Amino acid sequence: MSEVLLINPPMWSPAEHAAFSSLCPPLGLGYLAASLLQHDFSARIVDLSVWKNPSEELSTALRECQSPKLVGITCVTQNYFVARKVARMVKQAYPNTFVVFGGPHVSYTAEEVLLNPDHNVDAVALFEGERTIVDLCDALRRRGPDLQCVAGLAFRDGDRMLVNQPRPAEKNLDSLPFPARHLLPMAEYRRPGTLMSSRGCPQKCIFCISSTYEGNYRKRSAANVVEELSLLRHTWNTKEIYIIDNVFTVDAQRVREICAQIVDRKLEIEFNCVSRADLVTAELMSLLHMAGCRRVEIGVETGTQQFIDAFEKHITLEQVRRAAEVTIKAGIRPMFTFQVGSPFDTEAALMNTHRLAAELRAKGALTFFSIMTPYPGTPLAIRAEELGIKIHAKDWAEYRTSNPVYDSRHLDQNGIRHALYREIMFQTGMGDPFSAVPEQTA
């Protein structure tokens, strides 16, 4: 029996599930569970994304938990409607169990979640939830349902929603316990060795929520990060690590310290991380390679400089080209990521993007393409009218980076979809994206 049951719903489509759900452990739930255990609450995690029959697995877990006091369900936009089905199953089994949603999607759509007629969700934990879920459990167990004392919580009160005072973002990340990986089916993940060494992002790109959802950029100390790396290596026998920070290399001195400690402790790991074109230096890439880094992801988005500026990325195309050369020379393979269908894209601009991607691949880099998507909370969604995009999608299940949900000033949904398919066909040798469309100058 567990007081708290934490659930990660699966993605709704097999393609999304294969590409993203079963790939990595849900570290967010791992952090929540670790915080609960630290405060003497019993907890169990059920990651439905790794099982072939999620409904059956959920039914089994609900029977075994024997009426948990609280069920926490995390979700992103892509599986929000599945999360609602999970909540319905929980309430059907245990009508008096308190159900709370958390995650980036519901932090921005709490009113829609709580005022839904099915009334299966009692509260939403807004933004970071480690302290909130402990306070909520304490309120439910010790003081009764006095929810107004729980900072960072929105909850349903009859036919209205009440929002408590905001909870400040956690400043001292070293104070948080490591994720409770022992509660996760680690052997089922294709990429089990994930680690988050920082939260937030110092940049405010218009298509991303990282600067708002997780607050200002905060980082763990080098010693704390390496201690968790050592745990992954020696306790879980994990040699391949993916550092899932929005940008790992923001603080070059911290990266130097982490790399030095990895080498000194002879962890013998290989890892991937995310950087930015303007943060790539020969010295830093050399240190990363020496510590075991084998791939660095770098966001570019477009091959047109004026659009990069409009995205508020604060990088240049020259920095992108130099980053490719420096990274490859250091023995690390870069993967540059692009997004098609931005509010500014034209056919000529898309050709610029295709050309730049081909140029980077010719240097030895990898490239990855997706469709720019106005997820809740992003400036792209908030400023949709100003940016001239008309969002057509009415169902959150349509929001995924392989499916366009809006028309821009220059491209309709089919035009955006075609841009992605054209690039995929070119990379697989089935077509040529280049045509007589002229190069657009910035």
Phi, psi and omega in degrees: 000134178236139177293325184235130175246122180252129189235134171251108181290157176282167170287157186280334182248148179302323181295313178296320181299313183292324185280337192215319186294305187276004184286312189231153174295147176283088185300329179302314178292327176298320177292318179299313181297318180297321178294320178295314180298323179298333181253025171067029170259139176278142185216152175222142177249133173239109179264097184290347184289342185262357185255146181290330180237082184300322182297316179295319179296319179295317179300319179296315181297321180294321177295317183289330182284341175054067175062068177297148179290326183219138172241122177254129183238121178265148177203155170246177183302320187294337180236022182300316184287335172291321178300323178295323177295321177298315179300321179295318178296322179296313182292328177293324180282318185221085184303333183267357178288137181279125182249124179236135175262151174211167180123172186296319184298308186285341176296334179258349183233033186302320182296316178299321181293311189282329182265012174296138185300338183286342173054037179268349181248124183270330184204163175233126173275117187274125176062222185295134191244001185301314180283325183297315184291328177293314179297323179295314178297322178296319179296319181289325185272321189259320188245007184079180186285056175271080190282342183291348179272357184264105179295146178078018183240137167247137183215160181273130177234092186068239180258018179229164177250134174249139181239120180283176179300145181297151175261124180300146176298143181297121181276321183258089182293336177295340181283345181279138176292154177297151180306143181280074184294337180293347177265001182251151178281072189303327182290346184271349185270141176284336177227076186286336187273071178254149182210138177248114183262352178205167176228152180080188181202138179287347179265166182225057179300142190291344184261005190234146178261000190298329181280346180251318183295316183259010178072198180294161181295129177224148185225151174278157178289157179301317182297319180294320179296313183292329176297319178289323175301318179296321178298315178298320184288314190265328179273318183258359179054041182260118181260339181252121185241141172241113178276114193265018175302152172300316173215113183284329191263022181303312182258100185298322181294320178296320178297318177302316182294318179297313181298316180298319181289326176299317180291314183298323182272000177052051182289334177052056178246164168238140184215158173244153178208178180245137176227190176231153182301324182280354180256357182279121174230157180299320181296313183293318179295323178296317178294318178299315180297318180298327181278349177120003180291131181240344177211140177235128177266135183225123180280131176241313176080314187209160177262013181243119187299320183295333177281324173303318178295320180293332176285351182063040179275332177062044170228169178237159178295328177296321176296324178297311181298318180293322179299321178299312183294315183295316183295313180296320179298329180282353180094011179251137179268119178277149170237115182265131183254140182231154175232129177258158177084027177291167179300342186257349187298137168239173177300321179294319179294323178297323176297321176302318181294315177301317181296316181295318179298317179296322178297318180291322177296324179296334177282344181115006181273162169265156174226150179222133182243144173213178180257132178295128188232131183277073179294151180306137178093344179281149173304328179302319179283316183295323184258026186305313182296316179299322183277357175077028178252143179247108183278125183261333187295131176255342184248129180298336180296341179280347184276102175205158190281009172249005186224116179288138182242004180214162168261141174257184179296332188247338185225138172270180184302319180294324178295321178292316180298319180297323180299320178290314181298321181299318179292318180298316180297321180294315182293334180264008176077019184256000181184175181235118183285346185277144181215198179280004179297126184290156175289134180269130181266152181260000000 
